[in-house]
Amino acid sequence: MNNLSEELNKKLGEAVERMPAFPKSVQKILELTRDLNCSPKVLVQVIENDPVITMKILRVLNSAYYRLPSKITSINHSVVFLGLNTVKNIALSIAAIGILPKKNAAGFDVSQYLLHSLSTAAIAKHLGSKIGGADPMDCYVAGLLHDFGKIVFAQFMPEQFKVALETSMKDDISLFTAEQAAIGTDHTVVGSMLAEKWQFPEPLINSIRNHHSEKAGATVMGSCVYAANQISKKMGYGFAGDARVESLPPAVSKHFGININLDVLIDSIGDDELSKILEHAKQFAQVDAS
Amino acid sequence: MKIKFWGVRGSIPSPRAGTVRYGGNTTCIEIRTDNNELIILDGGTGIFPLSQTLLKELPVTANIFITHSHWDHIHGLPFFIPNFIPGNKMILHGALDPVSGRGVEQVMDVQLQYSYFPVREAEMKASIEYVSLSPGETVQAGSATITATLLNHPVVNFGYRVECNGKSLFFTGDHEPYSNIYSPGDESYEEYRGLVEAQERMVFDAMHGVDVLIADSSYTIDEYPAKKGWGHGTFDSCMQMADAIGAKILYCTHHEPTRDDDALEREFAKALERHPRREGMTDFRLAREGIEIEF
């Protein structure tokens, strides 16, 4: 039940290729690419704040065609390797598809989803740089993409996803459990299968796959994403359809120190850092826009 | 190995009184292996006069390697005369376009649309084969081995290393040295610096120790700041690169289309003064249409 059929995997992969990006990044990319000499770092920042564009650029980069000796996770690395203009043109071709509609048949709020993804990414990066043992930018990308499966459900299986969202709320069960009942699979499986299909780096695939499992504790990066996801939910930074906050399994919490639980971890990040993270995420998620 | 320059001009053909000595045709380099096998690097307008000389040795097999899809590197291809004559063979190598997802056949398709060119590919009598290469891929063309390396240009651009009987050549196509998009103090500055250094090492390894390096030196160092990010090198960056990789000879090419011969020699001489030569160091030269060397 946890494995997607070959056919569904293919279908979803093709669907994601046609999937539009988030409104703010599409608007920024169109604006930036009107200027021949647009600032490269601003462009990188826009891409890094959009899970759809990041997913698609990593897909190009990590395809068998480029025969990379080691896989690429960061957008900066993509720019060095492929060249700024090629990355810009890929981003532009994605922007040309349109914008991800705010309203979908699943009733899933994409702005709140983006806010959750961006805050999870930034918290994962913060945790990664604090405890060491994982590249902070890799943690960021893994955090940004951890719930990608949900946006795929919302776009391409809205009716079933709607049932899962409602069941999770009504029965107070976690969303991924409700997804398994309603769809036959869950967002961790779909997200990681796409990452695998597109030959993303193994640690990134595993972080997406295990972000609701104690297996996340096998790596520092997986643990950072697991913890960041729960912190983002506990702080109420955006909403990705799952109100339940899970405690940190020992395999995960051990990476952050002895006797560390979610509250202690949140305190250790500090209010200042957390509000900065939220402000930055809000800028891109456009939560206040209609 | 023998090489002959058939086009050394960048961007657009530039025939006029002021460019007679160095030539106005766009990029095209003919290579002959010791077995006289034919390899052609890029299909700028220089490929047209080259193709006329091939009529005396039909049938020909032309192994063409396209560095990238900008016009000045492909716009002579429709006029490659052997394509119209049965019995000839063209094998066109190049990169896949990551934006359209299409292979090197795209450079012919785009140019042979009926509104723009009267002969369709189906009407060409030669056998035409397309080989899309991956970065780092090595292919055999007769007795030569050719390796593609991804360089830095607005579109995917392969530099090619050609090796045959212990001799070697590297042609950059269009290439701008890598630089950091962040400023010191930016959070990502150090990360990016590391990535750039690693990428540059990879490129220099691919060029290492060649007998002949042919490199894009479009600009002077004074012109460069206004052209940063356009994907071209300078005389100085090419000279530094040639010294760093230990090339025996450097040919500066892709001459800026508005630069007349006198100005070209003047700017080259100035760059040479900044990079004085001693015995055993790389020999710096200007590529000129029509010159032929054997090494």
Interface residues (C-beta under 8 A of the other chain):
Chain A: N37 P40 K41 V44 V60 A64 Y65 Y66 R67 S74 N76 H77 V79 V80 F81 L82 G83 L84 N85 T86 N89 I90 S93 M137
Chain B: L96 P98 V99 S134 P135 G136 E137 L150 N152 H153 P154 V155 V156 Y178 I181 Y182 D186 S188 E191 Y192 L195 V196 Q199 G229 G231
